């Protein structure tokens, strides 16, 4: 598994396309392995999407909780 480093700065409009290209081969390899193991291609792809979505939601929730903790720390003890 080799994923290339980002070729452009974070604010570049094509950065998201670059990220997709960087992970595409490995993601498709995972789907192919799942199909070889007996899963349908659609359900394997749906599983990858669900795993990615769950990861994004977890990251978002952790960031939200960290912001709340920081706000409570700024307020200090009552």
C-alpha positions as CSV (number, residue, x, y, z in Angstrom):
1,X,0.0,0.0,0.0
2,X,1.6,3.2,-1.2
3,X,-0.3,6.5,-1.0
4,X,1.3,9.5,-2.6
5,X,1.8,12.7,-0.6
6,X,-0.4,15.7,-1.5
7,X,1.0,17.5,-4.6
8,X,-0.9,20.7,-3.9
9,X,-1.5,23.0,-0.9
10,X,-4.5,22.4,1.4
11,X,-6.5,25.3,-0.1
12,X,-6.1,24.2,-3.7
13,X,-9.4,23.5,-5.5
14,X,-8.2,20.2,-6.9
15,X,-6.9,18.8,-3.6
16,X,-10.0,16.6,-3.1
17,X,-9.5,15.0,-6.5
18,X,-5.8,14.5,-5.6
19,X,-6.9,12.7,-2.4
20,X,-9.3,10.5,-4.3
21,X,-6.6,9.5,-6.8
22,X,-4.2,8.8,-4.0
23,X,-6.5,6.2,-2.3
24,X,-8.4,4.9,-5.3
25,X,-6.2,1.8,-6.0
26,X,-6.1,0.7,-2.4
27,X,-9.8,1.2,-1.9
28,X,-10.6,-0.8,-5.1
29,X,-8.2,-3.5,-4.0
30,X,-10.2,-3.8,-0.7
31,X,-13.4,-4.1,-2.7
32,X,-11.9,-6.7,-5.0
33,X,-10.7,-8.8,-2.0
34,X,-14.2,-8.6,-0.5
35,X,-15.7,-9.8,-3.8
36,X,-13.2,-12.6,-4.0
37,X,-14.3,-13.6,-0.4
38,X,-17.9,-13.9,-1.5
39,X,-19.4,-10.4,-0.9
40,X,-21.3,-8.7,-3.7
41,X,-19.5,-5.8,-5.3
42,X,-22.3,-3.4,-4.4
43,X,-22.4,-4.5,-0.8
44,X,-18.6,-4.3,-0.6
45,X,-18.7,-0.7,-2.0
46,X,-21.6,0.2,0.4
47,X,-19.6,-1.2,3.3
48,X,-16.5,1.0,2.4
49,X,-18.8,4.0,2.1
50,X,-20.4,3.3,5.5
51,X,-17.0,2.7,7.2
52,X,-15.7,6.0,5.8
53,X,-18.9,7.9,6.8
54,X,-18.7,6.5,10.3
55,X,-15.1,7.5,10.6
56,X,-16.0,11.1,9.4
57,X,-18.8,11.3,11.9
58,X,-16.6,10.1,14.7
59,X,-13.9,12.7,13.9
60,X,-16.6,15.4,13.7
61,X,-18.0,14.4,17.0
62,X,-14.6,14.3,18.7
63,X,-13.8,17.8,17.4
64,X,-17.2,19.0,18.7
65,X,-16.6,17.5,22.1
66,X,-13.1,18.9,22.2
67,X,-14.4,22.4,21.5
68,X,-17.0,22.0,24.3
69,X,-14.2,20.9,26.7
70,X,-12.1,23.9,25.7
71,X,-15.0,26.3,26.3
72,X,-15.6,24.8,29.7
73,X,-11.9,25.1,30.6
74,X,-12.0,28.8,29.6
75,X,-14.9,29.4,31.9
76,X,-12.9,27.9,34.8
77,X,-14.3,26.3,38.0
78,X,-17.6,27.5,39.3
